[in-house]
Amino acid sequence: MFKRLKSDIRCVFDRDPAARNTFEVLTTYPGLHALLWYRFAHWFWNLGWKWLARFISGLARWLTGIEIHPAAKIGERFFIDHGMGVVIGETAEIGDDCTLYHGVTLGGTSWQKGKRHPTLGNGVVVGAGAKVLGPIEIADDARVGSNAVVLKAVAQGETVVGIPGRVVKQQKDDAEVRRAKMAEKIGFDAYGVSQEAQDPIEKAIYSLLDHIQVQDEKLERLANSLSEMGGVSIDMDMPGLDDVVLEPSDPEQAAHLKKKNSEPKPE
Ligand SMILES: CC(C)(COP(=O)(O)OP(=O)(O)OC[C@H]1O[C@@H](n2cnc3c(N)ncnc32)[C@H](O)[C@@H]1OP(=O)(O)O)[C@@H](O)C(=O)NCCC(=O)NCCS
């Protein structure tokens, strides 16, 4: 239980640059309070103490402005920023690492019993004021723009905006995802230039690393095509990104990089 509480608090730092310390988060974040009340109410709901569960969620709504039905299913590291006006219906399901902003509704479109609320995958972000309605699936890493009204399923990694929700961004292809991973790992943004990088040498090195990553991928594709055409098979076995430890040998630079990587990233 305490492990979960800790991860619920830690995720606030990851997703809100304004969060300063644990005491502040514990005492001033209604989204966190609502989540804690929900976990309590959900526990009673599962024990069959349904009135008490609903009473607790009603109390939480009164205190936080956030209404979460105790029967809803919510994963780890869920964060509601600002909170006021959020409604999460009885049969809604939310995966891990999801973020909702104020005014979001995960609602139903019918009065039929049974599954009538949305299912959110992992890492989904729903912008302020958005309404996601019906038993639809919003797949992993999808993003819903603020004030959108989404009535149809959203595929993995897609961004939807507007009324009715329309897709404005498709899922990134594998290469893009790997580049982003590499960029994140060594602390620079896509296209080789970190937002905070002031030093031109630092910028140049980052650009080179980005370039090498793209070259690696091109070479690998070339080698694969060659062997498919019957040529010699070239061993392109290189250490995976997770096996490479990219740490500068200069301890000062290593400390700087470590500090930069540990800083919470803005939305
Ligand atoms: C939807 C969102 C995630 C898109 O981010 P993104 O992937 O970087 O997309 P872009 O900003 O490049 O926008 C893509 C297109 O969608 C449009 N768009 C973005 N957000 C929109 C929104 N909420 N409603 C309508 N159109 C929107 C952009 O104008 C752009 O259109 P264009 O291609 O015709 O110029 C982001 O705009 C958003 O709404 N985030 C929610 C943030 C929030 O609620 N914050 C509250 C903090 S208190």
The ligand as an SDF file (V2000), in Angstrom:
LIG
                    3D

 48 50  0  0  0  0  0  0  0  0999 V2000
   -3.6080   17.7120  -28.2880 C   0  0  0  0  0  0  0  0  0  0  0  0
   -2.2360   18.0380  -27.8320 C   0  0  0  0  0  0  0  0  0  0  0  0
   -1.7480   16.9110  -26.9040 C   0  0  0  0  0  0  0  0  0  0  0  0
   -1.4260   18.1180  -29.1290 C   0  0  0  0  0  0  0  0  0  0  0  0
   -0.0920   18.2250  -28.9470 O   0  0  0  0  0  0  0  0  0  0  0  0
    0.9000   17.9000  -30.1590 P   0  0  0  0  0  0  0  0  0  0  0  0
    0.9220   16.4510  -30.4440 O   0  0  0  0  0  0  0  0  0  0  0  0
    2.1840   18.5670  -29.8390 O   0  0  0  0  0  0  0  0  0  0  0  0
    0.2040   18.5290  -31.4370 O   0  0  0  0  0  0  0  0  0  0  0  0
    0.4080   19.9720  -32.0940 P   0  0  0  0  0  0  0  0  0  0  0  0
    0.4920   21.0120  -31.0330 O   0  0  0  0  0  0  0  0  0  0  0  0
    1.5200   19.8510  -33.0890 O   0  0  0  0  0  0  0  0  0  0  0  0
   -0.9520   20.1720  -32.8670 O   0  0  0  0  0  0  0  0  0  0  0  0
   -1.3240   19.4060  -33.9870 C   0  0  0  0  0  0  0  0  0  0  0  0
   -2.5370   20.0930  -34.6170 C   0  0  0  0  0  0  0  0  0  0  0  0
   -3.6580   19.9930  -33.7390 O   0  0  0  0  0  0  0  0  0  0  0  0
   -4.1520   21.3080  -33.3960 C   0  0  0  0  0  0  0  0  0  0  0  0
   -4.5180   21.2440  -31.9750 N   0  0  0  0  0  0  0  0  0  0  0  0
   -3.6980   20.9860  -30.9290 C   0  0  0  0  0  0  0  0  0  0  0  0
   -4.4060   20.9580  -29.7900 N   0  0  0  0  0  0  0  0  0  0  0  0
   -5.6920   21.2050  -30.1230 C   0  0  0  0  0  0  0  0  0  0  0  0
   -6.8880   21.2810  -29.3680 C   0  0  0  0  0  0  0  0  0  0  0  0
   -6.8860   21.0790  -28.0680 N   0  0  0  0  0  0  0  0  0  0  0  0
   -8.0350   21.5310  -30.0410 N   0  0  0  0  0  0  0  0  0  0  0  0
   -8.0330   21.7270  -31.3850 C   0  0  0  0  0  0  0  0  0  0  0  0
   -6.9330   21.6540  -32.1650 N   0  0  0  0  0  0  0  0  0  0  0  0
   -5.7660   21.3980  -31.5230 C   0  0  0  0  0  0  0  0  0  0  0  0
   -2.9810   22.2440  -33.6700 C   0  0  0  0  0  0  0  0  0  0  0  0
   -3.4290   23.5400  -33.9500 O   0  0  0  0  0  0  0  0  0  0  0  0
   -2.3490   21.5770  -34.8630 C   0  0  0  0  0  0  0  0  0  0  0  0
   -3.1260   21.8770  -36.0000 O   0  0  0  0  0  0  0  0  0  0  0  0
   -2.4170   22.2050  -37.4130 P   0  0  0  0  0  0  0  0  0  0  0  0
   -1.6260   20.9470  -37.7430 O   0  0  0  0  0  0  0  0  0  0  0  0
   -3.5660   22.4630  -38.3230 O   0  0  0  0  0  0  0  0  0  0  0  0
   -1.5460   23.3700  -37.1640 O   0  0  0  0  0  0  0  0  0  0  0  0
   -2.1620   19.3720  -27.0470 C   0  0  0  0  0  0  0  0  0  0  0  0
   -2.4160   20.4420  -27.9090 O   0  0  0  0  0  0  0  0  0  0  0  0
   -3.1910   19.4370  -25.9150 C   0  0  0  0  0  0  0  0  0  0  0  0
   -4.3240   19.8320  -26.0860 O   0  0  0  0  0  0  0  0  0  0  0  0
   -2.7430   19.0340  -24.6960 N   0  0  0  0  0  0  0  0  0  0  0  0
   -3.5330   19.1040  -23.5000 C   0  0  0  0  0  0  0  0  0  0  0  0
   -2.8360   20.0100  -22.5320 C   0  0  0  0  0  0  0  0  0  0  0  0
   -3.7590   20.5110  -21.4190 C   0  0  0  0  0  0  0  0  0  0  0  0
   -4.9080   20.2180  -21.3290 O   0  0  0  0  0  0  0  0  0  0  0  0
   -3.1610   21.2700  -20.5520 N   0  0  0  0  0  0  0  0  0  0  0  0
   -3.8420   21.8190  -19.4420 C   0  0  0  0  0  0  0  0  0  0  0  0
   -2.8040   22.3430  -18.5090 C   0  0  0  0  0  0  0  0  0  0  0  0
   -3.5590   23.1830  -17.1830 S   0  0  0  0  0  0  0  0  0  0  0  0
  1  2  1  0
  2  3  1  0
  2  4  1  0
  2 36  1  0
  4  5  1  0
  5  6  1  0
  6  7  2  0
  6  8  1  0
  6  9  1  0
  9 10  1  0
 10 11  2  0
 10 12  1  0
 10 13  1  0
 13 14  1  0
 14 15  1  0
 15 16  1  0
 15 30  1  0
 16 17  1  0
 17 18  1  0
 17 28  1  0
 18 19  1  0
 18 27  1  0
 19 20  2  0
 20 21  1  0
 21 22  1  0
 21 27  2  0
 22 23  1  0
 22 24  2  0
 24 25  1  0
 25 26  2  0
 26 27  1  0
 28 29  1  0
 28 30  1  0
 30 31  1  0
 31 32  1  0
 32 33  2  0
 32 34  1  0
 32 35  1  0
 36 37  1  0
 36 38  1  0
 38 39  2  0
 38 40  1  0
 40 41  1  0
 41 42  1  0
 42 43  1  0
 43 44  2  0
 43 45  1  0
 45 46  1  0
 46 47  1  0
 47 48  1  0
M  END
$$$$
